[in-house]
């Protein structure tokens, strides 16, 4: 029996190397898997990755390293299934955990397909495999709402309990996953325009890289973030989370959506102080005002002078996801880490009155989207907050000439 592995990086590397050599010698992967289960109890994903990188530098072929990755991912998949006992069926956490298993299974399948197509020499020979790859890619694209549910709902509830740093770290992971996914999507889109061997090589790197990212990310959520959420959130809050999850939608699972009388009331207009609102240039019924915001052909979000989200409009075709849990959330927690500094710099300029607007435009799929930020000030030019306006300008950009009649 080998000695139990601790936190000694050198010993960790030797243990991983020993198991890789067993696989290379033809030993049953299932037997090696049992040893690896014991090994990873004392290791983090980062330590495993570091050990693999050291072995590659020492000259061990990447293919040999990936044999161990196969075993590692197989062990992880079993663990992710076991983790689902943390929450009952239909619970938001259980749904997220089931999706972890689905995503890892499909990404692992991409790696299996690589093992098949690397032995072939042309696209014509692998038409069935390419079709399966494209089917899995479509599922991965749809899985974006998995991350959106976490970022826009679960993270905001955790922040209300003072848990801010772990969600930020998870969001950084999400963006890394998105980056690798985008490379994979681009590769599949241009497959007909490139050399077959080059395609296979890049496909391997992207599929393996995505599997490694998921293998490092999902356990952090299952073992740390989700148990923390289960301890903190109240039953009534989990009902709110589930409702907001349902509103964003799911990529494969179709959990039963139960609408209670209490939830139906949420959809009704809320009369706070009066039925009419004096806007200075006219008086509108509160219900009419609400419907005007829902009818506007663009999305609005208002962040107050203390950088707290206070309002968002709810049109039928929102461009970016917003959920009720965003209300009361610090604006810096509503953006991925890579863009937070830019957003805060704009707000700071508004507060200092050195900027009167900020505009950006970007392509989202087949849409061209314009995002504009405006400082909101009172009659004394005192800063009250910032208004974000987001609009799909795809059709507007096509306008030429004049149109004077319907």
C-alpha positions as CSV (number, residue, x, y, z in Angstrom):
1,X,0.0,0.0,0.0
2,X,1.4,3.4,-1.0
3,X,1.9,6.1,1.6
4,X,-1.0,8.5,2.0
5,X,-0.5,11.7,0.1
6,X,-0.3,15.0,1.9
7,X,0.5,18.5,0.8
8,X,4.0,17.8,-0.5
9,X,3.9,18.8,-4.2
10,X,6.9,16.6,-5.0
11,X,5.3,13.6,-3.5
12,X,2.0,14.4,-5.2
13,X,3.8,14.5,-8.6
14,X,5.4,11.1,-7.9
15,X,2.1,9.6,-7.0
16,X,0.4,10.8,-10.1
17,X,3.3,9.7,-12.2
18,X,3.2,6.3,-10.6
19,X,-0.5,5.9,-11.5
20,X,0.0,7.2,-15.1
21,X,2.7,4.5,-15.6
22,X,0.3,1.9,-14.4
23,X,-2.2,3.0,-17.0
24,X,0.6,3.0,-19.6
25,X,1.5,-0.5,-18.7
26,X,-2.1,-1.6,-19.4
27,X,-3.4,-1.9,-15.9
28,X,-7.2,-1.9,-15.5
29,X,-8.4,1.7,-15.3
30,X,-11.0,0.7,-12.8
31,X,-8.4,-0.5,-10.4
32,X,-6.3,2.7,-10.9
33,X,-9.5,4.7,-10.3
34,X,-9.9,3.3,-6.8
35,X,-6.3,4.3,-6.0
36,X,-6.9,7.8,-7.5
37,X,-10.0,8.2,-5.3
38,X,-7.8,8.0,-2.3
39,X,-5.1,10.2,-3.8
40,X,-7.3,13.1,-4.6
41,X,-8.7,13.2,-1.1
42,X,-5.6,15.1,-0.1
43,X,-5.3,17.2,-3.3
44,X,-6.9,20.2,-4.8
45,X,-7.6,20.6,-8.5
46,X,-4.8,23.2,-8.7
47,X,-2.3,20.7,-7.2
48,X,-3.4,18.0,-9.7
49,X,-3.0,20.5,-12.6
50,X,0.4,21.6,-11.3
51,X,1.6,18.0,-11.1
52,X,0.5,17.3,-14.6
53,X,2.2,20.5,-15.9
54,X,5.5,19.4,-14.2
55,X,5.3,16.0,-15.8
56,X,4.8,17.5,-19.2
57,X,7.8,19.8,-18.7
58,X,9.8,16.7,-17.8
59,X,9.0,15.2,-21.2
60,X,6.0,12.9,-20.4
61,X,3.7,12.9,-23.5
62,X,0.5,14.9,-23.2
63,X,-1.5,11.8,-24.3
64,X,-0.1,9.9,-21.2
65,X,-1.2,12.7,-18.9
66,X,-4.7,12.6,-20.5
67,X,-5.0,9.0,-19.5
68,X,-4.9,10.1,-15.9
69,X,-7.4,12.9,-16.8
70,X,-9.8,10.3,-18.0
71,X,-9.6,8.5,-14.7
72,X,-9.9,11.8,-12.8
73,X,-13.0,13.0,-14.7
74,X,-14.6,9.6,-14.2
75,X,-14.0,9.8,-10.4
76,X,-15.3,13.4,-10.4
77,X,-18.5,12.4,-12.3
78,X,-19.3,9.8,-9.7
79,X,-18.7,12.4,-6.9
80,X,-21.0,15.0,-8.6
81,X,-23.8,12.4,-8.7
82,X,-23.3,11.6,-5.0
83,X,-23.4,15.4,-4.1
84,X,-27.0,15.7,-5.3
85,X,-28.1,14.4,-1.9
86,X,-27.4,17.9,-0.5
87,X,-30.9,19.2,-1.6
88,X,-34.2,17.5,-2.5
89,X,-35.5,17.0,-6.0
90,X,-36.7,20.3,-7.6
91,X,-34.7,22.4,-5.2
92,X,-32.6,25.1,-7.0
93,X,-29.4,23.6,-5.7
94,X,-30.4,20.1,-6.8
95,X,-31.2,21.4,-10.2
96,X,-27.7,23.1,-10.5
97,X,-26.0,19.9,-9.3
98,X,-27.9,17.8,-11.9
99,X,-26.8,20.2,-14.6
100,X,-23.2,19.8,-13.4
101,X,-23.4,16.1,-14.1
102,X,-25.1,16.7,-17.5
103,X,-22.5,19.2,-18.6
104,X,-19.5,17.1,-17.5
105,X,-20.9,14.0,-19.2
106,X,-21.3,15.8,-22.5
107,X,-17.9,17.5,-22.4
108,X,-16.4,14.1,-21.5
109,X,-18.2,12.7,-24.5
110,X,-16.4,15.3,-26.7
111,X,-13.1,13.9,-25.4
112,X,-14.3,10.3,-26.3
113,X,-15.2,11.5,-29.8
114,X,-11.7,12.9,-30.2
115,X,-10.3,9.5,-29.5
116,X,-12.4,8.2,-32.5
117,X,-11.7,11.0,-35.0
118,X,-8.0,11.2,-34.4
119,X,-7.6,7.9,-36.1
120,X,-9.3,9.1,-39.3
121,X,-7.9,11.3,-42.0
122,X,-10.8,13.4,-43.5
123,X,-14.0,15.1,-42.6
124,X,-15.9,12.7,-44.9
125,X,-15.0,9.7,-42.7
126,X,-16.3,11.3,-39.5
127,X,-19.7,12.8,-40.6
128,X,-21.6,11.0,-37.8
129,X,-19.1,12.1,-35.2
130,X,-19.2,15.7,-36.4
131,X,-23.0,15.7,-36.1
132,X,-22.7,14.4,-32.5
133,X,-20.2,17.2,-31.8
134,X,-22.6,19.8,-33.2
135,X,-25.4,18.4,-31.1
136,X,-23.3,18.7,-27.9
137,X,-22.2,22.2,-28.9
138,X,-25.8,23.3,-29.1
139,X,-26.4,21.9,-25.6
140,X,-23.4,23.8,-24.3
141,X,-24.6,27.0,-25.9
142,X,-28.0,26.6,-24.2
143,X,-26.3,25.9,-20.9
144,X,-25.4,29.7,-20.6
145,X,-28.6,30.1,-18.5
146,X,-27.1,27.7,-15.9
147,X,-24.4,30.4,-15.2
148,X,-26.9,33.2,-15.5
149,X,-29.1,31.7,-12.8
150,X,-26.2,31.5,-10.5
151,X,-24.8,35.0,-11.2
152,X,-28.2,36.9,-11.2
153,X,-30.1,35.0,-8.5
154,X,-28.1,32.7,-6.2
155,X,-25.1,35.0,-5.9
156,X,-27.3,38.0,-5.1
157,X,-29.0,36.1,-2.2
158,X,-25.6,35.0,-0.8
159,X,-24.4,38.6,-0.9
160,X,-27.3,39.7,1.3
161,X,-25.8,37.4,3.9
162,X,-22.4,38.9,3.5
163,X,-21.0,36.2,1.3
164,X,-19.3,38.2,-1.5
165,X,-15.9,36.8,-2.3
166,X,-16.8,33.2,-3.2
167,X,-19.4,34.4,-5.8
168,X,-16.8,36.7,-7.3
169,X,-14.4,33.8,-7.7
170,X,-17.1,31.6,-9.2
171,X,-18.0,34.3,-11.7
172,X,-14.3,34.5,-12.8
173,X,-14.4,30.8,-13.4
174,X,-17.6,31.2,-15.4
175,X,-15.9,33.7,-17.7
176,X,-13.0,31.4,-18.2
177,X,-15.4,28.6,-19.1
178,X,-17.2,31.0,-21.5
179,X,-13.9,31.9,-23.2
180,X,-13.0,28.3,-23.9
181,X,-16.5,27.6,-25.1
182,X,-16.3,30.5,-27.5
183,X,-13.1,29.1,-29.0
184,X,-14.8,25.7,-29.3
185,X,-17.8,27.3,-31.0
186,X,-15.6,29.2,-33.5
187,X,-13.6,26.1,-34.3
188,X,-16.8,24.1,-35.2
189,X,-18.1,27.0,-37.3
190,X,-15.0,27.1,-39.4
191,X,-14.3,23.4,-39.6
192,X,-15.1,23.2,-43.3
193,X,-12.4,25.8,-44.1
194,X,-9.5,24.2,-42.4
195,X,-7.2,21.2,-42.6
196,X,-8.6,18.1,-41.0
197,X,-5.5,17.3,-38.8
198,X,-5.4,20.9,-37.7
199,X,-9.1,20.7,-36.8
200,X,-8.6,17.5,-34.8
201,X,-5.6,19.0,-32.9
202,X,-7.5,22.2,-31.9
203,X,-10.6,20.3,-31.1
204,X,-8.6,18.2,-28.7
205,X,-7.1,21.2,-26.9
206,X,-10.4,22.9,-26.6
207,X,-12.4,19.9,-25.5
208,X,-9.8,18.9,-23.0
209,X,-9.4,22.4,-21.7
210,X,-13.1,22.8,-21.1
211,X,-13.2,19.4,-19.3
212,X,-10.4,20.5,-17.0
213,X,-12.1,23.8,-16.2
214,X,-15.4,22.1,-15.4
215,X,-13.5,19.5,-13.3
216,X,-11.9,22.3,-11.3
217,X,-15.0,24.5,-11.0
218,X,-17.9,22.2,-10.2
219,X,-16.5,20.7,-7.0
220,X,-15.9,24.2,-5.6
221,X,-19.6,25.0,-6.1
222,X,-20.8,21.6,-4.9
223,X,-18.5,21.4,-1.8
224,X,-18.3,25.0,-0.7
225,X,-20.7,27.4,-2.4
226,X,-23.9,25.3,-2.4
227,X,-23.6,24.0,1.2
228,X,-23.0,27.6,2.3
229,X,-26.2,28.7,0.5
230,X,-28.1,25.8,2.1
231,X,-27.1,26.9,5.5
232,X,-28.0,30.5,5.1
233,X,-31.1,30.9,2.9
234,X,-34.5,30.5,4.4
235,X,-37.2,28.3,3.0
236,X,-39.2,31.3,1.8
237,X,-36.1,32.6,0.0
238,X,-35.5,29.3,-1.8
239,X,-39.1,29.6,-3.1
240,X,-38.2,33.0,-4.5
241,X,-34.9,31.6,-6.0
242,X,-36.8,28.8,-7.7
243,X,-39.4,31.2,-9.2
244,X,-36.6,33.4,-10.5
245,X,-34.7,30.3,-11.9
246,X,-37.9,29.3,-13.7
247,X,-38.2,32.8,-15.2
248,X,-34.6,32.6,-16.6
249,X,-35.2,29.0,-17.8
250,X,-33.2,25.8,-18.1
251,X,-31.1,24.3,-20.8
252,X,-32.1,20.6,-20.6
253,X,-33.9,19.7,-17.4
254,X,-37.6,20.6,-17.3
255,X,-38.4,20.8,-13.5
256,X,-42.0,21.0,-12.6
257,X,-43.1,24.7,-12.4
258,X,-45.6,25.1,-9.7
259,X,-47.2,28.6,-9.4
260,X,-48.8,29.2,-6.0
261,X,-51.4,31.9,-5.2
262,X,-48.7,33.8,-3.4
263,X,-46.5,33.8,-6.5
264,X,-49.4,35.0,-8.7
265,X,-49.8,38.0,-6.5
266,X,-46.2,39.0,-7.4
267,X,-47.4,39.6,-11.0
268,X,-50.0,42.1,-9.9
269,X,-49.1,45.9,-9.9
270,X,-48.1,47.1,-6.4
271,X,-49.7,50.3,-5.2
272,X,-47.3,51.8,-2.8
273,X,-48.6,55.3,-1.7
274,X,-51.1,56.4,-4.3
275,X,-52.8,55.4,-7.5
276,X,-51.4,58.4,-9.3
277,X,-47.9,59.7,-9.8
278,X,-47.2,63.3,-10.5
279,X,-44.3,63.4,-12.9
280,X,-44.1,67.2,-13.2
281,X,-45.1,67.2,-16.9
282,X,-48.2,65.1,-16.3
283,X,-50.0,62.8,-13.9
284,X,-50.1,59.1,-14.6
285,X,-51.8,56.2,-12.9
286,X,-49.1,53.9,-11.3
287,X,-50.3,50.9,-13.3
288,X,-50.0,52.9,-16.6
289,X,-46.5,54.0,-15.6
290,X,-45.5,50.4,-15.0
291,X,-46.9,49.4,-18.4
292,X,-45.1,52.3,-20.1
293,X,-41.7,50.9,-18.8
294,X,-42.7,47.4,-20.0
295,X,-43.6,48.8,-23.5
296,X,-40.4,50.9,-24.1
297,X,-38.4,49.4,-26.9
298,X,-35.3,49.3,-24.7
299,X,-34.2,48.1,-21.3
300,X,-33.5,50.4,-18.4
301,X,-31.8,49.9,-15.1
302,X,-31.3,52.6,-12.4
303,X,-28.5,52.5,-9.8
304,X,-28.7,55.0,-7.0
305,X,-26.0,57.4,-5.7
306,X,-24.8,54.7,-3.3
307,X,-24.2,52.3,-6.2
308,X,-27.2,50.1,-5.3
309,X,-29.6,48.8,-8.0
310,X,-33.0,50.2,-7.3
311,X,-35.0,49.5,-10.5
312,X,-35.1,47.7,-13.8
313,X,-37.7,47.7,-16.5
314,X,-39.2,44.4,-17.6
315,X,-39.9,44.4,-21.3
316,X,-40.9,41.3,-23.1
317,X,-37.6,41.0,-24.9
318,X,-34.9,41.8,-22.4
319,X,-31.4,41.7,-23.8
320,X,-29.6,41.0,-20.5
321,X,-31.1,38.9,-17.7
322,X,-32.5,40.8,-14.7
323,X,-34.3,39.2,-11.8
324,X,-36.0,40.7,-8.7
325,X,-33.0,39.6,-6.5
326,X,-30.9,42.2,-8.2
327,X,-32.8,44.9,-6.4
328,X,-30.7,46.1,-3.4
329,X,-27.5,44.6,-4.9
330,X,-24.3,46.6,-5.2
331,X,-23.7,47.4,-8.9
332,X,-20.1,46.0,-8.7
333,X,-21.5,42.6,-7.8
334,X,-23.7,42.6,-10.9
335,X,-20.8,42.5,-13.4
336,X,-18.0,40.0,-14.1
337,X,-14.7,41.0,-12.5
338,X,-13.1,41.8,-15.9
339,X,-15.6,44.7,-16.5
340,X,-16.2,45.9,-12.9
341,X,-13.3,48.5,-13.0
342,X,-14.7,50.0,-16.2
343,X,-18.2,50.3,-14.8
344,X,-17.0,51.9,-11.6
345,X,-14.8,54.3,-13.4
346,X,-17.8,55.5,-15.4
347,X,-19.9,56.0,-12.3
348,X,-17.0,57.8,-10.6
349,X,-16.8,60.2,-13.5
350,X,-20.5,60.8,-13.3
351,X,-20.2,61.6,-9.6
352,X,-17.4,64.0,-10.3
353,X,-19.4,65.6,-13.1
354,X,-16.6,65.0,-15.6
355,X,-18.6,62.8,-17.9
356,X,-22.2,63.2,-19.2
357,X,-22.7,59.9,-20.9
358,X,-20.9,56.6,-21.8
359,X,-21.8,54.5,-24.9
360,X,-20.8,51.1,-26.0
361,X,-22.0,48.7,-28.7
362,X,-21.3,45.1,-29.3
363,X,-22.5,42.0,-31.3
364,X,-24.5,39.4,-29.3
365,X,-25.2,36.5,-31.7
366,X,-27.0,38.0,-34.6
367,X,-27.9,41.2,-32.7
368,X,-26.1,44.6,-32.5
369,X,-26.7,45.9,-29.0
370,X,-26.1,49.5,-27.8
371,X,-25.5,50.2,-24.1
372,X,-25.6,53.7,-22.8
373,X,-25.1,55.1,-19.3
374,X,-26.4,58.5,-18.2
375,X,-26.0,60.3,-14.9
376,X,-29.2,61.3,-13.2
377,X,-29.1,64.7,-11.5
378,X,-31.6,66.9,-9.7
379,X,-32.3,70.6,-10.4
380,X,-29.2,71.5,-8.4
381,X,-27.0,69.2,-10.5
382,X,-26.6,66.9,-7.5
383,X,-25.8,63.3,-8.5
384,X,-28.8,60.9,-7.9
385,X,-27.6,57.9,-9.7
386,X,-27.0,56.3,-13.1
387,X,-29.4,55.1,-15.7
388,X,-28.4,52.3,-18.0
389,X,-30.2,52.0,-21.3
390,X,-29.8,48.9,-23.5
391,X,-31.3,48.6,-26.9
392,X,-31.2,46.1,-29.8
393,X,-30.3,48.4,-32.8
394,X,-30.0,45.7,-35.4
395,X,-32.9,46.9,-37.5
396,X,-32.2,50.6,-36.8
397,X,-28.8,50.3,-38.4
398,X,-30.4,49.1,-41.6
399,X,-32.5,52.3,-42.0
400,X,-31.9,54.3,-45.2
401,X,-33.8,57.1,-46.9
402,X,-37.2,58.2,-45.5
403,X,-40.5,56.6,-44.4
404,X,-43.2,59.1,-43.9
405,X,-46.3,56.9,-44.1
406,X,-47.3,53.7,-42.4
